[in-house]
Amino acid sequence: MRKSLGKEISIISRKFDIYLQRELNKINISKSEYIFIINTENEGGSSQQVICDDFEIDKAVGARAIASLIEKGLLRREKNDQDKRSYRLYLTDKGLAVKPQIDAILLRWTMVLSQDIETEDIEKIFALLKKMKKNAIREVNDGRKK
């Protein structure tokens, strides 16, 4: 049987989804919402558009996740003073309280994945994954143009 890098990545991704959903359910957060909590900086706020762009999140999916977080009282959204067409995101006190819990969930998964792997190998894996991500983005983006 031929080795498949995509298969291995797909299995890890599916297991991460299961783990993440199980753990986030405990704190009433969804997979689509946690990214906005952990990437929102309260000092000056964070750009909704930048977070969506950085994580390759569809604008509509991002807007729904943000609306849900606002409804849950974890996030607030304000017009950007420099660009009235965009918004800045800020964590509420409730959002600030849940952020360390999410960080701990993500750290635990990183520890699970890196168990019994040397630090130097982890650094190599990160470098290779970044290259693979870049290749995947280029392929998908180039495919849209065809």
NUMILO-526919 format. One line per field, with one value per residue: x, y, z of N, C-alpha, C in turn; residue in one letter. Coordinates in steps of 0.2 Angstrom, whole numbers, padded with zeros to 4 digits. Example, Ala and Ser with C-alpha at 12.3 -4.5 7.8 and 13.67 -1.06 7.14 Angstrom:
% residues 2
n.X = [0066/0064];
n.Y = [-0028/-0011];
n.Z = [0039/0035];
ca.X = [0062/0068];
ca.Y = [-0022/-0005];
ca.Z = [0039/0036];
c.X = [0066/0064];
c.Y = [-0016/0000];
c.Z = [0039/0039];
aa = [a/s];
END
This chain:
% residues 146
n.X = [0004/0003/0011/0002/0002/-0008/-0018/-0014/-0013/-0026/-0033/-0027/-0032/-0046/-0047/-0043/-0053/-0064/-0059/-0057/-0071/-0077/-0070/-0072/-0086/-0088/-0087/-0096/-0093/-0090/-0082/-0080/-0080/-0070/-0058/-0059/-0060/-0047/-0039/-0041/-0036/-0037/-0031/-0032/-0040/-0045/-0045/-0059/-0059/-0045/-0042/-0051/-0045/-0032/-0034/-0040/-0054/-0071/-0080/-0094/-0095/-0087/-0094/-0106/-0100/-0095/-0107/-0113/-0104/-0105/-0119/-0118/-0111/-0097/-0089/-0087/-0091/-0085/-0086/-0073/-0062/-0053/-0057/-0072/-0079/-0075/-0074/-0069/-0064/-0067/-0064/-0075/-0077/-0081/-0077/-0063/-0061/-0064/-0054/-0041/-0044/-0047/-0035/-0028/-0034/-0030/-0016/-0015/-0018/-0007/0003/-0001/0000/0014/0020/0033/0042/0056/0062/0069/0064/0051/0052/0057/0045/0036/0041/0040/0026/0022/0027/0019/0007/0007/0009/-0003/-0012/-0009/-0011/-0025/-0030/-0025/-0032/-0045/-0044/-0044];
n.Y = [-0006/0011/0025/0038/0055/0064/0056/0053/0066/0069/0060/0064/0077/0074/0067/0078/0087/0079/0078/0092/0097/0089/0094/0108/0108/0107/0119/0127/0132/0133/0124/0133/0145/0146/0150/0164/0169/0165/0173/0186/0201/0212/0224/0237/0230/0217/0214/0208/0204/0202/0191/0181/0180/0176/0163/0157/0157/0157/0172/0173/0162/0166/0178/0172/0165/0175/0182/0173/0172/0185/0185/0176/0183/0184/0191/0207/0219/0232/0247/0251/0264/0269/0264/0264/0254/0242/0231/0230/0218/0214/0205/0201/0202/0190/0183/0184/0177/0164/0161/0157/0143/0138/0139/0130/0118/0117/0117/0105/0096/0098/0093/0080/0076/0078/0069/0059/0063/0071/0087/0094/0087/0091/0104/0103/0097/0107/0117/0110/0108/0121/0123/0114/0119/0131/0127/0120/0130/0138/0129/0128/0141/0144/0135/0140/0151/0145];
n.Z = [0000/-0004/0004/0011/0014/0015/0020/0033/0039/0037/0046/0059/0059/0060/0072/0080/0078/0085/0098/0101/0100/0110/0121/0121/0121/0135/0140/0133/0120/0103/0089/0079/0085/0095/0089/0087/0100/0105/0097/0099/0104/0117/0119/0110/0102/0090/0072/0064/0050/0048/0056/0050/0038/0041/0046/0036/0035/0030/0027/0030/0039/0049/0053/0058/0069/0077/0079/0087/0098/0103/0107/0117/0126/0127/0118/0111/0098/0089/0079/0068/0071/0062/0050/0044/0038/0043/0058/0075/0087/0103/0119/0131/0149/0153/0142/0143/0154/0150/0140/0145/0148/0135/0130/0138/0133/0120/0122/0129/0118/0109/0117/0118/0104/0102/0111/0116/0106/0100/0104/0093/0082/0083/0080/0066/0061/0062/0054/0041/0041/0039/0026/0019/0022/0015/0002/0000/0001/-0010/-0020/-0019/-0020/-0033/-0040/-0040/-0049/-0061];
ca.X = [0000/0006/0010/-0002/0003/-0015/-0022/-0011/-0015/-0034/-0034/-0025/-0037/-0053/-0046/-0042/-0060/-0067/-0056/-0059/-0078/-0078/-0068/-0076/-0093/-0089/-0087/-0101/-0090/-0090/-0076/-0080/-0080/-0064/-0053/-0060/-0058/-0040/-0035/-0044/-0032/-0041/-0027/-0033/-0045/-0043/-0049/-0063/-0056/-0038/-0043/-0054/-0040/-0026/-0036/-0044/-0061/-0076/-0083/-0100/-0094/-0084/-0099/-0110/-0097/-0094/-0113/-0115/-0100/-0108/-0125/-0116/-0108/-0090/-0086/-0091/-0089/-0086/-0084/-0066/-0061/-0049/-0060/-0079/-0082/-0073/-0075/-0064/-0067/-0064/-0066/-0078/-0074/-0083/-0072/-0056/-0061/-0064/-0048/-0036/-0047/-0046/-0027/-0026/-0036/-0025/-0009/-0015/-0018/-0001/0007/-0003/0004/0021/0023/0039/0045/0061/0061/0072/0060/0045/0054/0057/0038/0033/0044/0037/0019/0021/0028/0014/0001/0008/0008/-0010/-0016/-0007/-0015/-0032/-0031/-0023/-0037/-0051/-0043/-0045];
ca.Y = [0000/0017/0030/0044/0060/0067/0052/0054/0073/0069/0056/0068/0082/0072/0066/0084/0089/0076/0080/0099/0097/0086/0098/0114/0108/0108/0127/0130/0135/0128/0124/0139/0151/0147/0154/0171/0170/0165/0177/0193/0205/0217/0230/0240/0226/0213/0214/0202/0202/0199/0184/0177/0179/0172/0156/0155/0156/0160/0178/0171/0157/0170/0182/0168/0163/0181/0184/0168/0174/0191/0183/0172/0188/0183/0196/0213/0221/0240/0250/0253/0271/0271/0262/0263/0248/0236/0231/0228/0213/0214/0200/0204/0199/0183/0180/0184/0171/0157/0161/0152/0137/0136/0139/0124/0113/0117/0115/0098/0092/0099/0088/0073/0075/0078/0065/0054/0066/0075/0095/0096/0084/0095/0110/0101/0096/0114/0120/0106/0109/0127/0123/0110/0124/0136/0123/0118/0137/0140/0125/0129/0147/0144/0131/0145/0155/0141];
ca.Z = [0000/-0005/0009/0010/0018/0016/0024/0040/0041/0038/0052/0064/0059/0062/0079/0083/0078/0090/0104/0102/0101/0116/0127/0120/0124/0142/0141/0129/0115/0097/0085/0074/0089/0099/0085/0088/0107/0107/0093/0100/0108/0120/0118/0103/0098/0084/0066/0062/0044/0048/0059/0045/0033/0044/0047/0030/0037/0026/0030/0033/0044/0054/0055/0062/0075/0080/0082/0093/0104/0106/0110/0123/0131/0127/0113/0109/0092/0088/0072/0068/0070/0056/0044/0047/0035/0047/0065/0080/0091/0110/0123/0137/0155/0152/0137/0146/0159/0146/0136/0148/0147/0128/0129/0141/0129/0114/0124/0130/0112/0107/0121/0115/0098/0103/0116/0114/0100/0102/0102/0087/0077/0083/0076/0059/0059/0062/0047/0036/0040/0036/0019/0016/0022/0010/-0004/0000/0000/-0017/-0025/-0019/-0023/-0040/-0043/-0040/-0054/-0067];
c.X = [0004/0005/0006/-0001/-0004/-0019/-0020/-0014/-0023/-0036/-0033/-0030/-0044/-0052/-0046/-0049/-0064/-0065/-0058/-0066/-0080/-0076/-0071/-0083/-0094/-0089/-0092/-0098/-0089/-0083/-0075/-0079/-0073/-0058/-0053/-0058/-0050/-0036/-0037/-0039/-0036/-0037/-0028/-0038/-0042/-0048/-0052/-0060/-0049/-0038/-0046/-0049/-0034/-0028/-0040/-0051/-0066/-0079/-0089/-0100/-0092/-0089/-0104/-0107/-0096/-0101/-0115/-0111/-0103/-0115/-0123/-0112/-0100/-0086/-0090/-0087/-0090/-0083/-0077/-0065/-0058/-0052/-0067/-0082/-0080/-0075/-0069/-0067/-0063/-0067/-0070/-0075/-0075/-0078/-0065/-0056/-0061/-0057/-0043/-0038/-0046/-0039/-0025/-0028/-0032/-0018/-0009/-0015/-0011/0004/0005/0001/0011/0024/0028/0042/0050/0060/0063/0067/0053/0046/0054/0049/0035/0035/0041/0030/0018/0022/0022/0008/0001/0007/0000/-0014/-0015/-0011/-0022/-0034/-0030/-0029/-0044/-0050/-0044/-0052];
c.Y = [0006/0022/0036/0049/0063/0063/0053/0061/0073/0066/0061/0074/0080/0070/0073/0087/0086/0078/0087/0100/0095/0091/0105/0114/0109/0115/0130/0134/0130/0129/0130/0145/0152/0151/0161/0173/0170/0170/0184/0196/0211/0224/0233/0236/0222/0214/0208/0200/0199/0192/0179/0175/0175/0165/0153/0153/0160/0166/0176/0167/0161/0175/0178/0167/0169/0183/0179/0170/0181/0190/0180/0177/0187/0188/0202/0216/0229/0242/0252/0260/0273/0269/0260/0257/0242/0237/0228/0224/0214/0208/0204/0201/0192/0179/0179/0178/0164/0156/0156/0145/0134/0135/0132/0118/0112/0115/0107/0094/0093/0094/0081/0071/0074/0073/0060/0057/0071/0083/0096/0093/0088/0101/0109/0100/0102/0117/0116/0107/0116/0127/0119/0115/0129/0133/0122/0125/0139/0136/0127/0136/0148/0140/0135/0149/0151/0140];
c.Z = [0000/0001/0007/0015/0020/0020/0032/0043/0042/0044/0058/0065/0062/0069/0083/0084/0084/0097/0106/0104/0108/0122/0127/0123/0131/0144/0137/0123/0109/0093/0081/0078/0093/0095/0087/0095/0108/0103/0094/0105/0111/0119/0111/0099/0093/0078/0064/0055/0044/0051/0054/0040/0035/0045/0042/0032/0033/0030/0033/0039/0050/0057/0060/0069/0079/0083/0088/0099/0107/0110/0117/0128/0131/0123/0112/0102/0091/0081/0073/0067/0064/0050/0046/0043/0039/0054/0069/0085/0098/0114/0129/0143/0155/0147/0139/0151/0156/0142/0139/0147/0140/0127/0132/0137/0123/0116/0126/0123/0109/0111/0119/0109/0098/0108/0112/0107/0102/0100/0095/0081/0077/0079/0068/0057/0058/0055/0041/0035/0037/0029/0016/0016/0016/0003/-0005/-0002/-0007/-0022/-0025/-0022/-0031/-0044/-0044/-0047/-0061/-0069];
aa = [m/r/k/s/l/g/k/e/i/s/i/i/s/r/k/f/d/i/y/l/q/r/e/l/n/k/i/n/i/s/k/s/e/y/i/f/i/i/n/t/e/n/e/g/g/s/s/q/q/v/i/c/d/d/f/e/i/d/k/a/v/g/a/r/a/i/a/s/l/i/e/k/g/l/l/r/r/e/k/n/d/q/d/k/r/s/y/r/l/y/l/t/d/k/g/l/a/v/k/p/q/i/d/a/i/l/l/r/w/t/m/v/l/s/q/d/i/e/t/e/d/i/e/k/i/f/a/l/l/k/k/m/k/k/n/a/i/r/e/v/n/d/g/r/k/k];
END
